[in-house]
C-alpha cells in the first residue's frame, strides 16, 4: 500500500526517525545565490519530477528516469517512507525556490553506506557538490555509517574530482560498463571512503 506523503497526523511521526517535513539542514551562498539543503516536503512532488526530467535530459546520471506523475509519486513516496524509517538520508538542493539537485545515503550493509548526488548543469562548479558530499557524510554518520561507497561514470571527470577532493579513493573499475546515449561506452568507477 502506498504511503501518503507527509500526513498531517502527528501519530505518523511517533517512533519514526527525526525526519521533519522540509527541515532545513544547511543554507549558504553559492556564487552569490542563496542555496538550501533540506529534507523533502509534500509540496515538492511536481518540482521533484521536473528536476529528474532535467537531470535525465542533461544526462547527469547513468539511469534514465522518465517520470510521469504516477511514477514520480511512487518514487517520492518510497523516499519519504525510507526517511521516516531512518533507512536512508535524502537531501534536496534548492536555489531561488527551485529544486536543482539531490543527494542520498543509504545502508548497504553493516556500517557501510552507498552515497550519491546529482546536480543540474547550471549549478555545477559552484561548490555545491562538495558541500553536499560533506553534508551526506554527516548524515551517513548519524545513520550509523563508518564506510562510504559510490559509483561514478568515467565520462564525468568533474564528479570524480569532487569525490577525490572530499577523500574518496578509487577501489575498482568496470571497463566499458556504461553505454552512453550516443552509443559510446565509458567505465564505471567504484570509490570508497573508509573510517568516516
Order of alpha helices (4+ residues) and beta strands (2+ residues): beta-beta-alpha-alpha-beta-beta-beta-alpha-beta-alpha-beta-beta
